[in-house]
Amino acid sequence: MSRIRFNGKFKGLCLACAAGALTAAFPASGQEGSLRGTVSDTYMDSVLRSGSGTEAAEDLQIPPTLYRTTSAGALPDSADEDGALFPDTGSPAAGDPFPPLDRTADEGQNRRAQEAAAPRQEAEPSEELDDLATGTARVGTIDATEGIRPLPLRTNERVQPIEGRARAPEEDPYAPLGLRVGTFTLVPTLEQGLTWTTNADSSPDGEEALLSETTLRLNAVSDWSRHRAVLNGRGTYRKSISGDDVSEFEGGADAVLELDLRSDLSARAALAYQARRESASSPVAVAGVDRQPLRHTIDGSLGVEKAFGRLRLGVTSEVTRDQYGNARLDNGDTLSQSDRNSTLALVRLRGGYELSPALMPFLEVEAGRRFYDEERDSAGYARSATRLGARAGLSLDMSEKLSGEVSAGWVAEDFEDDRLDTISGLALAAALNWSPMRGTNVRLDGSTTVEGSTGAGDSGSLLYAGTLRLERQLRANLTGDVAFGAAWRDYSGGGHDLVLSGEASLTWWLNRYAGLTGRARHERQKSNLPGRDYEATSIFMGMTLQR
């Protein structure tokens, strides 16, 4: 049961007070049909019947009074005994344009819906509530109005909390997580497997062998907010299991530090080290030895770049150190290679103009000197030389889509000994990274190197080398790598070598930390010089571990 409040408690109190004032003004005369009965009782009953003063009547404890007529015959004798003004006649009269609504079915239906929605409570009716029956009315639920079926009951559905929502899938679920070392993220990779090759030492008369090959790589990148540092390390050890006797190690490390000194001033420092055994196919390989010497190379550079509006000016100093170990002869003796040790120091000046944030053409000149530890080599030649060069190029920076630079120019080294011809020629360089689509990376590397010589009267050669590499994520747990390489060696005496190579590899990741790797490589060298041709094919199968 719910009470109907039309104008609130305040209005009911006002109406009750007005009725009381009228009663006081016209005191009772003892007759039931008096003015008191006409004004006070009649008005109060109408107020209580309308529900306006129900709460006020309860507060003032005024008993409800039925409506009474003031004169006989005002209402027909068929009126309800309870004095209702509008008795229920049961059925509408014929031709009545506004027949009364039958609320019996609707009230029952609404009552059943209300009782089903709320728990059943049993309470004994009190006499006080019965006396106040004229001020209350039974109504349905808010969903059940007259003439409309109640809506089905709804319950609030549980809403998943924000922290409990499903996580978005990772872009690369098999990428290494890395190790936190100070302010660096270190990613170690270990590769272990077996390599079968048709030419173990890449020589014209090389033999096949089955090798155990182990490679360790370390990569560390800083997470500094302003500057940036990158550290890389790698090492590979090969040991023969059967076939040609091979036991060699090669590896290296490099570090790059980029400093953002001011908005228009930046600095870059780099240091690299590499150790590898001289290949039997090298033009400076020692003939008739059991093991070629080990070559150590150290590179260091320091550069500063200043911006003047769109103009970019930079200066870089570089130092390269080549040092050779002893070669081991067939009889076990060693042969010193100290006369090949040298240091190259040079300075580069670069000027560029920024056409746009993505394109900047530049011009670069260099000058330096190559110093040999020994003034004259074993053949009596003074090989120290002056280095000069110039090139023009284009630098690109299109975010992750395309970045790097390409250049072309001229380079020359003029020896102290007049008996040696100057080595000069076209200088080409490239370092481009291109990502045509997500999961695909293309890299082009190119370089020009001035190679020395140990032959009497031989100045050396120019080596042009380039590699095109395509990396593709075929599936979330399958990555592929294809590389094509080409090299052209131009001797000062007129000879040349052409080296072509191709490589393909696949890695199937079992999980984020381990994968199976397969790799195949073929390399061939053709030369117009005698005893320089060779061919080598190798296949590697193993496992890769990463963290």
C-alpha positions in Angstrom: 0.0 0.0 0.0 1.4 3.5 -0.9 0.0 6.9 -0.1 -0.8 9.5 -2.8 0.6 12.9 -2.0 -0.8 15.6 -4.3 0.4 18.9 -2.7 2.5 17.7 0.2 2.2 18.0 4.0 2.3 21.8 4.1 -0.8 22.1 2.0 -2.7 19.6 4.1 -1.8 21.5 7.3 -3.1 24.7 5.8 -6.4 23.1 4.8 -6.8 21.6 8.2 -6.2 25.0 9.9 -8.7 26.6 7.6 -11.3 24.0 8.5 -10.6 24.5 12.1 -11.0 28.3 11.8 -14.4 27.8 10.2 -15.5 25.4 13.0 -14.5 27.9 15.6 -16.4 30.7 13.9 -19.5 28.6 13.7 -19.8 26.5 16.9 -21.8 23.2 16.9 -25.5 23.5 17.7 -26.0 19.9 18.5 -27.8 19.2 15.3 -26.3 16.8 12.8 -27.4 18.9 9.8 -25.8 22.1 11.2 -23.3 24.4 9.5 -20.5 22.5 11.3 -21.6 19.4 9.5 -21.9 21.2 6.3 -18.6 23.1 6.3 -16.2 21.4 8.7 -17.1 17.8 8.2 -17.8 18.0 4.6 -14.7 19.9 3.7 -12.5 17.8 5.8 -13.9 14.6 4.3 -13.3 15.9 0.8 -9.7 16.9 1.7 -9.0 13.5 3.2 -10.7 11.7 0.3 -8.5 13.6 -2.2 -5.4 12.6 -0.3 -4.2 16.3 0.1 -4.4 16.3 3.8 -3.9 12.7 4.7 -0.6 13.3 6.5 -1.8 16.5 8.0 -4.9 14.6 9.4 -2.6 12.0 10.9 -0.4 14.6 12.5 -3.5 16.5 14.0 -5.2 13.1 14.9 -8.4 14.2 13.1 -10.6 11.2 12.6 -11.9 10.8 9.0 -15.6 11.7 8.6 -17.9 10.4 5.9 -19.7 12.8 3.6 -23.3 13.6 4.9 -26.0 15.5 3.1 -27.7 18.5 4.6 -31.2 17.8 3.4 -33.3 14.8 2.7 -33.6 13.8 -0.9 -30.4 15.3 -2.1 -29.2 11.9 -3.2 -31.3 8.9 -4.4 -32.1 6.1 -2.0 -29.9 3.8 -4.2 -26.7 5.6 -3.1 -24.0 3.5 -1.5 -24.4 3.0 2.2 -20.9 4.4 2.7 -22.0 7.7 1.1 -19.9 7.3 -2.1 -20.6 10.1 -4.6 -19.8 8.0 -7.6 -21.0 4.4 -7.0 -19.9 1.6 -9.2 -22.9 0.8 -11.3 -21.4 -2.4 -12.6 -22.0 -2.0 -16.4 -22.1 1.1 -18.6 -25.4 2.5 -19.7 -26.4 2.1 -23.3 -25.1 4.8 -25.5 -22.7 6.2 -22.8 -19.8 7.8 -24.8 -17.4 7.6 -21.8 -18.0 4.2 -20.1 -16.0 3.7 -16.9 -12.9 1.7 -17.1 -12.7 -1.7 -15.6 -9.7 -1.5 -13.3 -10.3 -4.8 -11.6 -8.2 -6.9 -13.9 -5.4 -4.3 -14.2 -5.2 -3.8 -10.4 -5.0 -7.5 -9.9 -2.3 -7.9 -12.5 -0.3 -5.0 -11.1 -0.6 -6.4 -7.6 0.7 -9.8 -8.7 3.6 -8.2 -10.5 4.4 -6.1 -7.5 4.2 -9.1 -5.1 6.5 -11.1 -7.5 9.1 -8.3 -7.6 9.3 -7.9 -3.8 9.7 -10.5 -1.1 6.4 -11.5 0.5 5.9 -9.9 3.9 3.0 -10.9 6.0 1.5 -8.3 8.5 -1.7 -8.3 10.4 -4.0 -5.4 9.5 -4.5 -2.9 12.4 -7.7 -1.0 13.3 -6.0 2.3 12.9 -5.2 1.5 9.2 -8.8 0.5 8.7 -10.0 3.8 10.1 -7.7 5.7 7.7 -8.8 3.7 4.6 -10.4 6.8 3.1 -6.9 8.5 2.9 -5.0 5.7 1.2 -5.2 4.0 -2.2 -3.7 0.9 -3.7 -1.4 1.6 -6.7 0.6 -0.6 -9.0 4.3 -0.6 -9.6 6.0 2.1 -11.6 6.2 -0.3 -14.6 2.5 -1.1 -14.5 0.1 1.8 -15.3 -3.6 1.6 -15.9 -4.4 -0.2 -19.1 -0.7 -1.3 -19.8 0.8 -4.6 -19.0 3.8 -4.4 -16.6 7.2 -4.7 -18.2 9.3 -7.7 -17.5 11.5 -7.4 -14.4 15.1 -6.4 -15.1 18.2 -6.9 -13.0 21.4 -4.9 -13.1 24.0 -6.7 -15.1 27.5 -7.0 -13.6 30.0 -4.6 -15.3 33.5 -5.8 -15.7 36.0 -3.4 -13.8 38.5 -1.4 -15.9 41.5 -3.2 -14.4 39.9 -6.5 -15.4 39.4 -5.8 -19.1 41.0 -8.1 -21.6 44.5 -7.0 -22.5 45.2 -6.0 -26.1 47.2 -8.7 -28.0 50.9 -8.0 -28.3 52.2 -6.7 -31.6 55.2 -9.2 -31.4 54.5 -11.9 -28.8 57.8 -13.6 -29.6 60.0 -10.5 -29.2 62.7 -10.8 -26.5 62.0 -9.1 -23.2 65.6 -8.2 -22.4 67.3 -7.7 -19.0 67.4 -4.5 -17.1 71.0 -3.4 -16.4 71.1 0.1 -14.8 69.6 2.4 -17.4 70.1 0.0 -20.3 68.0 -2.9 -21.7 70.2 -5.8 -22.5 69.1 -8.5 -25.0 71.4 -11.6 -25.1 71.1 -14.1 -27.9 72.9 -17.5 -28.1 72.9 -19.6 -31.2 74.3 -23.2 -31.2 74.3 -25.6 -34.1 76.1 -27.6 -36.8 77.4 -26.3 -40.1 78.2 -28.4 -43.1 80.4 -26.7 -45.7 82.0 -27.7 -49.0 84.9 -25.3 -48.5 86.0 -24.8 -44.9 88.5 -22.0 -45.4 87.1 -20.4 -48.6 90.3 -21.2 -50.6 90.7 -22.4 -54.2 91.6 -25.9 -52.9 89.4 -26.0 -49.7 87.9 -29.2 -48.4 84.5 -29.9 -46.9 84.0 -30.2 -43.1 81.3 -30.5 -40.4 81.7 -27.8 -37.8 80.3 -27.0 -34.5 79.3 -23.3 -34.5 78.5 -21.2 -31.4 77.5 -17.5 -31.7 76.8 -15.1 -28.8 75.3 -11.7 -29.4 74.6 -8.9 -26.9 72.7 -5.7 -27.6 72.1 -2.9 -25.1 70.1 0.3 -25.6 69.7 3.1 -23.2 66.4 4.6 -22.2 67.6 8.1 -21.5 65.1 10.9 -22.1 67.6 13.2 -24.0 70.7 11.4 -25.1 71.1 7.9 -26.5 73.7 5.1 -26.3 73.8 1.7 -28.1 76.2 -1.1 -27.3 76.7 -4.3 -29.4 78.9 -7.3 -28.9 79.2 -10.6 -30.9 81.5 -13.6 -31.0 81.6 -16.8 -33.1 83.6 -19.9 -32.5 83.9 -22.7 -35.1 85.5 -26.1 -34.4 85.7 -29.0 -36.8 83.9 -32.3 -35.9 85.0 -34.0 -39.1 86.7 -33.1 -42.3 89.1 -30.2 -42.8 90.7 -29.1 -39.5 89.2 -25.7 -38.5 89.5 -23.9 -35.2 88.9 -20.2 -35.3 87.3 -17.3 -33.5 85.9 -14.1 -34.8 84.0 -11.3 -33.0 83.8 -7.7 -32.2 82.1 -5.0 -30.3 80.9 -1.4 -31.0 79.4 1.5 -29.0 77.7 4.7 -30.2 76.9 7.7 -28.0 74.7 10.5 -29.3 74.5 13.7 -27.3 71.9 16.4 -27.7 73.9 19.4 -26.3 71.5 22.1 -27.4 68.6 22.5 -29.8 71.1 23.4 -32.6 74.2 21.5 -31.4 74.7 17.7 -31.3 77.7 15.4 -30.9 78.4 11.8 -31.8 81.1 9.4 -30.6 81.7 5.9 -31.8 84.1 3.1 -30.9 84.4 -0.3 -32.6 86.7 -3.3 -32.4 86.8 -6.4 -34.6 89.0 -9.5 -34.6 89.0 -12.1 -37.4 91.4 -14.4 -39.2 92.6 -13.4 -42.6 90.7 -15.3 -45.3 92.6 -17.5 -47.6 90.9 -15.6 -50.5 92.2 -12.2 -49.3 94.6 -10.4 -51.7 97.1 -10.0 -48.8 96.8 -13.6 -47.6 100.1 -15.3 -46.9 100.8 -18.2 -49.2 102.1 -21.5 -48.0 101.0 -21.2 -44.4 99.1 -23.5 -42.2 97.1 -20.7 -40.5 96.5 -17.2 -41.6 97.3 -14.3 -39.2 94.7 -12.8 -36.9 93.7 -9.3 -37.8 92.6 -6.7 -35.2 90.8 -3.5 -36.3 90.0 -0.6 -34.0 87.9 2.3 -35.2 87.1 5.5 -33.2 85.3 8.7 -34.2 84.2 11.9 -32.7 82.0 14.5 -34.4 80.0 17.7 -33.8 77.2 19.2 -35.9 75.9 22.7 -35.7 72.7 24.1 -37.2 72.4 27.6 -38.6 68.8 27.7 -39.7 68.5 25.2 -42.5 72.2 25.0 -42.9 74.1 22.1 -41.2 77.8 22.2 -40.6 79.7 19.3 -39.1 83.3 18.1 -38.4 84.3 14.6 -37.6 87.7 13.1 -36.7 88.4 9.4 -37.2 91.2 7.0 -36.3 91.5 3.4 -37.7 94.1 1.0 -36.4 95.0 -2.3 -38.2 97.2 -4.8 -36.4 98.2 -8.3 -37.6 99.3 -11.3 -35.6 101.8 -13.9 -36.7 101.1 -16.4 -39.5 101.9 -20.1 -38.7 103.8 -22.0 -41.2 103.4 -25.7 -42.1 106.5 -26.7 -40.1 105.1 -24.9 -37.0 107.3 -21.8 -37.2 105.7 -18.3 -37.2 106.1 -15.5 -39.7 105.8 -11.9 -38.3 103.4 -9.6 -40.0 104.4 -6.4 -38.1 105.3 -4.5 -41.3 101.6 -4.5 -42.2 100.5 -2.7 -39.0 99.2 0.8 -39.7 97.1 3.7 -38.4 94.9 6.0 -40.5 93.9 9.4 -39.1 91.7 11.8 -41.0 89.3 14.7 -40.6 86.0 15.1 -42.5 84.1 18.3 -43.0 80.5 18.2 -44.1 78.0 20.9 -45.1 74.3 20.2 -45.8 71.2 22.2 -46.5 67.8 21.0 -45.2 65.3 21.1 -48.0 62.7 19.6 -45.6 62.8 17.6 -42.3 63.1 14.5 -44.5 65.7 15.5 -47.2 69.1 17.1 -46.8 71.7 17.0 -49.6 75.3 17.4 -48.4 78.9 17.8 -49.6 81.8 16.2 -47.7 85.6 16.5 -48.0 88.3 14.5 -46.1 92.0 14.6 -45.6 94.3 12.4 -43.6 97.4 10.4 -43.3 98.2 6.6 -43.1 101.1 5.8 -40.9 102.9 2.4 -40.9 104.6 1.3 -37.8 107.7 0.4 -39.8 109.0 3.0 -42.1 109.7 0.3 -44.8 108.2 -3.1 -45.2 110.0 -6.4 -45.7 110.4 -5.6 -49.4 111.9 -2.2 -48.7 109.0 0.0 -49.7 107.8 3.1 -47.8 104.0 2.6 -47.7 102.9 5.6 -45.6 100.5 7.7 -47.7 98.4 10.8 -47.8 94.6 10.4 -48.0 92.3 12.8 -49.8 88.7 12.5 -50.8 85.4 14.2 -51.6 81.8 13.1 -52.0 78.3 14.3 -52.4 75.2 12.6 -51.0 71.7 12.8 -49.8 70.5 12.2 -46.2 67.0 10.9 -45.6 64.9 10.8 -42.4 61.3 9.7 -43.0 60.8 8.4 -39.5 60.5 4.6 -39.5 59.6 4.3 -43.2 63.0 5.3 -44.7 66.2 6.6 -43.1 69.9 6.7 -43.9 72.1 8.2 -46.5 73.8 7.5 -49.9 76.9 9.2 -51.3 79.3 9.1 -54.2 82.7 10.7 -54.7 86.4 10.2 -55.2 89.2 8.9 -53.0 93.0 8.7 -53.4 96.0 7.6 -51.4 99.5 8.8 -52.5 102.4 6.8 -51.1 105.7 8.2 -50.0 107.6 5.8 -52.2 107.6 7.0 -55.7 107.9 3.5 -57.0 104.3 2.8 -55.9 101.4 4.2 -58.0 98.7 6.2 -56.3 95.5 4.3 -55.5 92.5 6.3 -56.6 89.0 5.7 -57.8 85.3 6.1 -57.3 84.1 6.1 -53.7 80.6 4.8 -53.0 78.8 4.5 -49.7 75.3 3.7 -48.6 73.4 2.9 -45.3 69.6 2.8 -46.0 66.8 1.3 -44.0 63.4 0.9 -45.6 60.2 -0.5 -44.2 57.6 -0.8 -47.0 55.1 -2.5 -44.6 54.8 -3.6 -41.1 56.9 -6.6 -40.3 59.2 -6.1 -43.4 62.6 -4.4 -43.3 65.0 -3.8 -46.2 68.5 -2.7 -45.6 71.2 -1.6 -48.1 74.8 -1.3 -47.1 77.6 -0.2 -49.3 81.3 0.8 -48.7 84.6 1.6 -50.4 87.8 0.4 -48.8 91.4 1.0 -49.7 93.3 -2.2 -49.3 97.0 -2.4 -48.8 99.4 -4.9 -50.2 102.6 -6.8 -49.3 103.8 -7.5 -52.8 106.8 -5.9 -54.2 105.8 -2.9 -56.4 102.1 -3.6 -55.7 100.2 -0.5 -54.4 97.1 -2.4 -53.3 93.4 -2.3 -54.4 90.0 -0.7 -54.1 87.2 -2.9 -52.8 83.6 -2.0 -53.5 81.2 -4.1 -51.4 77.4 -4.0 -51.0 74.7 -6.1 -49.3 70.9 -6.0 -49.8 69.1 -7.7 -47.0 65.3 -8.4 -46.6 63.8 -9.4 -43.3 60.2 -10.5 -43.1 58.0 -11.7 -40.3 56.1 -14.4 -42.1 54.0 -15.3 -39.1 54.0 -14.3 -35.4 56.4 -17.2 -34.7 58.2 -17.5 -38.0 60.7 -15.0 -39.4 62.7 -15.1 -42.6 65.8 -13.4 -43.9 67.2 -13.2 -47.4 70.5 -11.5 -48.3 72.3 -10.9 -51.6 75.9 -9.6 -51.7 78.3 -8.4 -54.3 81.9 -7.2 -54.2 84.3 -5.9 -56.8 88.0 -5.7 -56.2 90.0 -3.5 -58.5 93.8 -4.0 -58.3 96.2 -1.1 -59.1 98.0 -3.5 -61.5 94.9 -4.1 -63.7 93.4 -7.3 -62.1 90.0 -7.7 -60.6 87.9 -10.0 -58.5 84.1 -10.5 -58.5 82.5 -12.0 -55.4 78.8 -13.0 -55.4 76.9 -14.4 -52.4 73.4 -15.4 -51.4 71.9 -16.4 -48.1 68.5 -17.5 -46.8 67.5 -18.3 -43.2 64.3 -19.2 -41.3 63.7 -19.1 -37.5 60.7 -20.9 -36.0 60.1 -19.6 -32.5 58.8 -22.3 -30.1 58.2 -19.6 -27.5 59.5 -16.2 -26.6 62.9 -17.6 -25.5 63.8 -20.5 -27.9 63.6 -21.1 -31.6 64.8 -23.4 -34.3 67.1 -21.8 -37.0 68.0 -23.0 -40.4 70.4 -21.2 -42.8 71.9 -21.9 -46.3 74.6 -19.8 -48.0 76.4 -19.9 -51.3 79.4 -17.9 -52.3 81.5 -17.7 -55.4 84.6 -15.7 -56.5 85.7 -15.2 -60.1 89.0 -13.5 -60.9 91.2 -12.8 -63.9 94.2 -13.5 -61.8 95.5 -17.1 -61.5 94.7 -19.2 -58.4 91.9 -16.9 -57.1 88.7 -18.7 -58.0 86.8 -20.6 -55.4 83.2 -21.7 -54.5 81.7 -22.5 -51.1 78.3 -23.8 -50.0 77.2 -24.2 -46.4 74.1 -25.3 -44.4 73.5 -24.5 -40.8 70.9 -26.1 -38.4 70.6 -25.2 -34.8 68.7 -23.6 -31.9 68.5 -19.9 -31.0 68.0 -18.8 -27.4 67.2 -15.2 -26.4 66.1 -13.3 -23.4 
